[in-house]
């Protein structure tokens, strides 16, 4: 068994080898890469990505990335293709074939069949002198000097290079399509990431009570309003101008009042409220509300309409409950 230090040195060497492989891709980025991006961007159909073995695994990841960033894509296993899956290729589709050697038997059988369909064929290949490279319309050279595997056999550096080349295609297409965060959210509605991109304050605060008091309210009435609405605060509004916010009273304001002196008789809400409270428009993203609360070390935000009129209260728990962190 290797020692801890030896194991760590192995990991560091693998990282160095794969880093070198990625850096080697830079000299292969040229007109062929631009042609590939433009071909995919202008295609009337989808992107069909195929491969065999570890290259097939890389293909499925690139397919997922393209689909989530506005480029419709499908995976077609090279072995299954010649047993019926070729039927998924339609007119206008672009086919990308991924292979390190470009000379595997499955690839040699598949490529002529794809060419017969008349679809554009892009190769991501590690051997620019291979069968695949000679038959493809566009070649993206993903050559690596050697694998990170000590026997130079297990696909490691080569699959990393394939993955990076696929990511480069996807990101270039994102830029060409002017694909925005809002577009991304439409394809990622689930999980914390999706919620950060689409959930708004208006989706969260309406389930809460709406604590509000007049500036002349007694301290007793203020505490009753705060505790009955269960949000730890009460918003002070102008009784003569509905919706106009004058201030907010929180647990912290009550503590400061008690520390200031024992005589609270005769005090009103306007005497202890915090003026210029932190507010957020209901159309704002919930993740921005979380950022505002964190920045100001508070747990509530007053929710307003675009004109600044009081609508309700958003609590930190409302945001955290949705997993937006």
N, C-alpha and C positions, 0 to 999 in steps of 0.2 A: 504493500500500500504506500502511496506517495505521502510525503509530509504535507502539512498545511501550507508551508511556504512554496513547495513544489507545485501544489495544486493551484495556488494563486498565480504563480508564474505562468502556468499553462493558460489560464484564463486571460491573463494580460497579453500573452503572445497571440492568442486567437483574435482578440480585439485588434491588435496591431496588424495582423494579417488581413483581416476583413476591412479595416480602415484603409489599408494600402490598395486593396481591390477596388473599393469605392472611389478613391482618389484617381485610380487609373481610368475610370470611366470618362473623366472630364475631357481627355484628348479625343474621345470618340463622339463627342457631341458636335454635330455639324449640320450640313444641309439635310442629311437623311433624317435626323431627328425632327427638324422643322417640317419636312415633307410628311412625316408620320402624323404629327399633330394636326397639320392642315387637312390631311386625308380624313382623319377621324372627325375633325370638327365639321367638315363639309359633307360628311356622309349622310345619306337620307335614312340609313338603317341604324343598326346597333353595332356594338363591338363584340365579336365572338373570340374568346381567348382559349387556346388549347395548349396542351402539353402532356407529358407523360412523367411518371415518377415524382421526384421532388419538384420538378418544374411545374407539374400540374398543381401542386400545393401552392406554389407562388402565384400561379394563374388565378386561383380562386380568390386570393387576397386582393390582387389587382382588380378583379371583377368587382369585388365589394367596394373598393375605393372609388372606382369609376361610377358605380351606381349611386353612391352616396353623395357624389359631387356633380351630378347633372349629366353624366354620359351613360346612357343605357348600355348594359353589358351582360353577357351570358358566358358561363363556363361550359366548354365541351371537351370531355376527356378524349385524348387522341386515340386510345384503344376502343372506346365505345363509339367513336365517330363512324368507324367503318362497319358498325353493326347497327346502324339505324339513326344515330344521333346527328348525322350530317343533315337530317331533315330540319334541324333548327336554323340552318343558314338560309337567309332570305336575300332577295335582291336588294342591293344597297347596303348590306352589312359589310363591315371590315373585319377581316380575320387576323388575329395576332397569334403567332405560334412561338412558344417559348421552349428553347432547348439549349443545353450546354454544347453538345457535340454537333447537333444538327444532322446527325447521320443514323439515328436509331431506326430500327425496322418499321416501327409504327409511324414515324414521321415520314419515311420514304413512301409508305403506302398512302398516307393521308394527303400529302401536299398536292400530288397530281389531281386528286379528286376535288380538292378545294379550287384548284386552278381551273378545272373544267366548269365550275359554277360561274366563273367570271368575276368573282369578288377580289378586291384588293387584298393582298397578303403582306403583312408586316412580320418580320422575323426579329425576335430578341434572342440572339444566338451568341455563344461563346467562341464559335469557330467560323470566321468569315470566309473560309474556303470549303465549307461544307455543302452538302446537297441542299439543305434548307436555305442557306444564304444565297446560293446560285439561283434558286427557284423563286425566291421572294421578290416582290415589287420594291420593297423598302427594307433595308437591313439596319438594325440597331445593334451595334457591336458591344457585347457584354463580356468580352474576353477578360479572364483573370490568369495571372501567371501560375498560381498554384492554389490548392485548397488549404484551408486552415487545418484540415485533417492531417495528422502526422504521416499518414500513408498516401496522402494526396489522392484519396479515393472518394470519401464521403462528401457529397455536395454541401459545401459550407460557404466559402467565399463566393462561389459561382452563383448560388441561390440568393445570397445577399445582393450581389451585383444586379441580378435579374429584378429583384424587388425594388431596388433603388431606381432602376431604369423605368419600371412601371410607375413608381411614385412621381418621377420627373414628368412622365407623360400626363398623369392625372393633374398635377399642379399646373402644368402649362395649359391644359384644357380649362381648368378653373379660371385662369386669367383670361383666356380667349373668350369664355362665356360670360365674363363679369359676374361670376357666381358669388353671391353675397352670403352673409351669415343668416339672413332671413330665408334664403333659398335652402341653405344647409338645414335649417330647422324644420322645413317641410318634410325632409327625408329622415329626420331623427326626432320624432315626437316623443319617444320613450326615454326613460332614465333621466338622470340628473342633467346630462348634457343637453338633451332636448328641451327640458324645462327651462334651463337657463336661456335658451334661445327663443322660446315662444311664450312662456308664461308671463303674464302681466299682473300688476298690482290689482287690477279690477277682477282678476280671477280668484283673489284670495280674501280681500277685506270684507266683501259683502256678507259673509257668513257671521261676522262679528256684530256685537251690539254697537250702538252709536252713543257713547257717553258725552253729554254736553250740559253745561250749566251757564247761568247768567253771571256777569261779573259781580253782581250784588249778592250772590248766593252765600249763605253762611258756611262756616267750616264744616258744621255737622252735615248739612245737605251735600256739600262737596264730597265728603268721605262716603256718604251713602251712595251717591252716584257712582263713585269710583269702584266701590266694592260690589255693587249690584250688577254693574256691567262687566265685571271680571276682566278688565284689560289693564288695570293698574294705573289708570289715568282718567282725567276728565278734561274735555276741551271747552275752553271759555269762549262763548260766542256773543256777538252783539244782538241783544233782543230787538233792537230797532232796525237792524239790517240782517235778516236771516242769511246764515251761511258765512258771514264775515267773522274771521277768526281773530280773537284778541290775544289768546295765549293758551297755555296748557298747564295742568297741574298733575304731577306724577308723585309716586311714593317718595322720591327724593325731595320734592318741594315740601311735603308734609314733614319729613324728618328735619329739614332745615328750619322750618317754622318752629318745631318743638325745641330745637337746640337754641334758637334765638331767645327764648323766654317762656315762662310759664303762663303768661296772660294771653290767651287766644280769644278772649271774650271780645266780641265786636269786630273781629277780623272777617273779611269777606274774600271771595275767590280772587278778586282783582289785587288783593294785598299780597298774595303768596304765589300767584301764577308766574310762570316763565314766559316772558314776551318773545316774540319772533321765533316760535317753535319750528322744528324741522318738519317740512311738508314734502309730499311727493304727489305728482299728478297720477290719476288712476290709470292712464294709458302707458305709464312707464313700465319697463321690464322689472320683474320681481327681483332678479339678480342685482339690479342697480339699487333697489331698495335695501337689500341686504348689505351692499357695500356702504351705503349711506349710514345705516345703523352701526356698522362696525367702525367706520371712520369717526363717528361722534360718540361711540360708547353708549348708545341708547337702545332701548328695546321696543319702542313704539314710534310710528310715523303717522302724522295726520295726512289723510288722503283727501285730495281736493280735485275739483274739476279744472279745466284749462283756465278758468277765470279766477282760481284761487278760493272758491267757495267750499266750505266744509262738507265732505261726503261720509267720512267714517275714519276708522283707525286700523292700521295694519300693525300686527304684533310680530316680533321676531319669531315666535313659535309657529306662526302661520307659514313663514317661509321655510323654516327648518323642517316642518312636517312634510313638505313636498320634496324634501331631499335636495334642495337647492343650496349647495354649500361650496 
